[in-house]
Amino acid sequence: MSLQEYKGVYVYAQQVDNVISGIAYELLGKAKELAAPLNTDVTAVLLGSNVGDLVDSLAEYGADKVIVVDDPELETYRTEPYAHALSSVINEYKPDIMLVGATAIGRDLGPTVSARVATGLTADCTVLEIGDFPLVAIPGKEDEQKHNQLLMTRPAFGGNTIATIACPNTRPQMATVRPGVMQKIEPIKGAKAEVINYNPGFEVNNKYVTIKEVVKAVTDTVDIMDAKILVSGGRGVGSAENFKILEDLAAVLGGTVSCSRAVVDSGWKVRDLQVGQTGKTVRPNVYFAIGISGAIQHVAGMEESDIIVAINKDEDAPIFDVADYGIVGDLNKVVPLLTEQIKAAIANK
């Protein structure tokens, strides 16, 4: 493998039902950052059936080029045809970096493709940057330090430590990235990308599954990743019924209720509302952490919030270390009082 042949930052532009997933735009924003020091361009890889009209939106969010693999076999996600398509793109166009969203689809597709193209994969990354590897040159072996490497950082050992991983000897350098961690750029209206139509051909084999029926879940749960204000509760709320006081606060603020893993494990709220390393990564304007101790696994999912307000009766709770504002007190007294004060302020406005 000649590493010099591999150039460009590629993003798997996930689409479902011919709608681009938000993670694709987030990854394009990060790809623009990574491409700058490498003096290279950003390419989106769009797989699907009749997806040509999605190209312009990818260009507006940072793609310089879009490789389109359009085939009826790609109408609905299945591991074999999608892995064949993306592997073929990588073998044909040789990207230096390949980014995939750590969605349900990406967590299946990424490892399958990395195995087929014989490279490594770092999963669930929270930080990506270009730098030297090893991070500090080994004395006497300075000439062995490699430059312009993709440094992929992720939580390890249950979030108790942070690992920075590189892939210096094979290409592409592949990473899956959790939704909500990276930020999309402001769309560039009218931007156009070079479109490359490519189809490796598909031969149905015994690895192809047959989709008999697609059943879509019907839910009225709001996607907490889109919320501007989140009122999040932890084990300290005490019970499912006691979440009513958090719901009242959220209603006054025009916000959404979310929760910690302990709440989901207790059966008080559904997993779609969970914030944290094993839940969703959120970035609201205001995040209320109520009755949440602040374990590192939870903090990893909300520390990028613009303003964090913590309410906890334990003045030594770790959540106060990341909070912009902290209230030490009984949430059963503090939260209703806060709700009434905000109601009054709105009424007098």
N, C-alpha and C positions, 0 to 999 in steps of 0.2 A: 504493500500500500504506500503510494507516494502522497504524503500529506499536502504537498504543494498543489495537488490537483483539486483540492476541495476548497471552495470559495463560497461566500455568501451566507446570510442568516435566513433560514427558512422557518416558516410557521405553518403548522397544520391548521387550516382554517375550518374548524368544525362547523358543520351545518346540520340541522335536524329539520325535516319537513321543509327544506329549501329556505330556512331562516338561519342566518349566521349567528352562532352562539357568541355571547358577550366575551367569553374567554379569548376568542380569536382576536378581537380588537385590543384586548389587554396585552396579549402577546406581541402583536404588531407594534404597540407602543414601546415595549421593552426591546424588541428587535431593532428598532431605530436607534436606541441608545447603544446597543451592543455593536451595531454596524459602523457607528461613527469612528471609533478608534481603529477599527480594522480597515477603514476606507473601502467598504464594500456596500452592497445593496441588500434590500429586504425582499424576499420572495414569499408569497402566500401560496400554499398548495391546497387547492379546492377540489374535493372529491364528491361526486354525487351524480344525479341524473337530472338533466335539464336545469343546470345551475348557472348557466352563462350570465344571467341577469344579476348575479350577486357580485360580479367582479368589481363594479364601480365602488361599492361600499368598502371593499377591501383597500382599494386605492386611496379612498378618502381618509382611511385610518392608518396609512403609512406604507402600504405595499408598493414597491417599485415595479415588481413583476408579479404576475399570477399565473401559476401553472394549473391548468384545468384538466382534470380527468373526468370526462362526462360519459357515463355508460349506464344502461338500464340495470346492470348488475349492482350498481352502487345506489339504487333508489333508497333502500333502507340499510342502516348499518348492519353489517355482518363481518365477523372477524376476518375470514379468508379473503374475500375480494378487496376489502379495504386495506388489509396488510399487504396484499400483492400489489395494489396500486401505489401505496406510499413507498414500499420497498423499491419498486421499479423506478419511481421518480428519483429516489436517493441514488440508486445505482447509475442512472442515466445522467443526472445533472450535478451530482457530487457536492452537496452543501457542506460547508465547514461546521455549521451549527444547525440543529434541528430541534425546534421547540414544539411541544404538544401540551395541550391543557390536561390537567389531572382531573378530568371529569370521568363519569362512568365509562364513556367511550374511550377517552384518552388513556385511562389506566389499563384498558384491555389492548388497545392498539399500540401504544408506545413500546411496551416490553416485547411484543410479538415482532414488531418491525426491527427493533434494535438487535434481536437475536438473528433475524434473517440477514441483516447487513453486517453482522459480526462486529458490533461496537458496543460500548457501555451505555448505561442509562442511569441517570440520577433522578429519583422519584420525589415528587412533592416538594419541589424547591421553593424557597421563600425569598432568596436573593440570587441574582445572576449578575456577574460583572466580568470584565476582561482584565486579566492581570498575569502575573508570573507564577509559575509552578516549578518547584516548591515555592511557597509564599516567601520564604527567606532562603536565600542560597546557602547550600551546605558548604562550609569552609573547605577550601581546596577543590571544590567541584563547581565553582561558579559558572564554568562554561557549559555545565549540564543543565542549568536552569533554563526552562523554556518560557518564551514570552508569548503574549497575545493568546493566552489560553482562556477558555470559558471556565470561570470559577463558579461552581454550583453549590450553594449553601442550603442546607436543610436541617430541621430538627432531628435528633437521633436519640435513641434510648428513652423513648416515651416523652421526648421534649426536654429531657434533663440536661442535654448538651447540644451544641451546634457543630455540625460537621461541614467542612468545605472540601468539595471533591472536584477533581479534574480528570480529564480523559486525554492524556498527552500523546498517546501512541496509536490511537485509532480514530477514524472519522466516519460519520460526523460525530460531533460532541452532542449528545442527546440529553434532554431534560424534560420532565413533565413538571408543570407549574400549577399550583392551586389557584382556582378562580378567586378573584377578589384581591390577590396579592399585588399584582402589577396594575399600573394605571394606563388607560387608553389616552391617546393624544386627542386634542381638539380636532374634530374632523376638518379636513381641507376640502371645502366644497368645490366640486368640479375637477378634482384631481383624477388623472388617468394613469393606468398602469399598462405596461407591456403584457399582452396576453399570449401565453404559449399553450396551445392545445396539444395534449399528449395522451395517448391511450396505449398501454402495453399489451392489450388484448386479454380476454378473460376466458379461460377454459374451465368449465364446471367440473369439479372433482369431488371425491368423497369427503372433503373438508368443508364443502359448502353446505350450510344448513338451509332448510326450507322454512320460510316464515309463513305459518298458516293464518295467523291473525295478529293484529296489533291492537292491544287494549290500552287505551290512554286513561290514566288515573284522573279522576275529577276531584279537585280540591279547591277550597277557598282560602288556603294558606297563602299569605303574602310572602314574596321572596324577600327575605331580610337583607340580602345583598344589595337590593335597590333602595332600601329605606334611608332617609336622611336623618331620622331620629329613631334610636332604638332604646327601649326601656327593658333592660335585661335582668332577669332574676336568677338567683342561685338557690342552693340548698337552704340558705338562711331565710328564705321566704316562708318556709315551714310546711306548706301544703299546696295542693292544686287550687283549692278554694281561695287561698290567700293571694293568689295571683290577680284576683279581682282588683286589688288596690293598685297594682302595676298597670293593669288594663285601663283603669280610670285615668291614671297619669298620662299614659300613652294617648288616650282619646283627647285629652285637653291639648296636648302638644301636637296632635296630628301625626303621631309616631306609631311605631309597631313594637309589639312585645317579642322578645327573644329570650333565650335562656342558656344555662350552662349544661354541661354533660350530666351532672348529678341530677338535674331536674328531669332530663330525658330518661335516665336510668331508673328514676323513681316512678316513671309513668305519668308525670304531671303535664308534660308537653310533648308534642311530636318532634321527631328528629329534624324535620325541616327547619325548625326554629333554633337549632343548637348552634352556638358560636364557639369556635375553638379549633384546636388542631385536628380533632376528629369530627368537627362539624363544618361550619362555613366561616370563611374569612370575610369580615365586614369592614367598611370604611365610612361610617355615617358622619354627618356634621356633629352630632351630639350622641354620646353613648352613656346611658345610665347603667351603672353596675350596682345592683341592689341585692344585698345578701350574698354577694359573690366574694369568696376569699381572695381570689387572684392567683390561682395556680398557673404555672407557666404555660400549661397546655391551653388554658382559656385565654390568657393574655396574648398568645401568639395569633389568635383570631380577631383581636379587636384593638391592638395597640396603635394602629395607624389612624384611629378615629381622630377627628379634628379636636374635639373636646370630650374629655372623659370625666364624668361625675360619679363618685363612689359614695355609697351609703352603706355603712356597716357598723355594728355595735362593737366590733373588735378593733381598737385603735392601732393594733399591730398587724392588721391584715395586709398581706402583700399588695392587694389591689391599690392601696393608697400610694404605693411607690410609682405607679404609672398614671394616677389620676391627676387631672388639672385642678379639680375641686373635690374636697372630701368632707363628708358629714359623718361624725361619729355619733351614733344614736340608734334607738329602736326603730327599725324601718316601719313598724306598724303605726308609729306616731309621726315619724318624719315624712313619709310619703304622702299620707292623706293631707297633712298640713301644707306640704309643697303643692299638691294638686289644688287645694283651695286658694292658695296665694296666687297661683298662676291664673286660675279662673277669675279671681278678682281683678288682677292686672289687665286681663283681656277685656273684661266688662267695662273697665274704666278708661280704656284706650280711646 
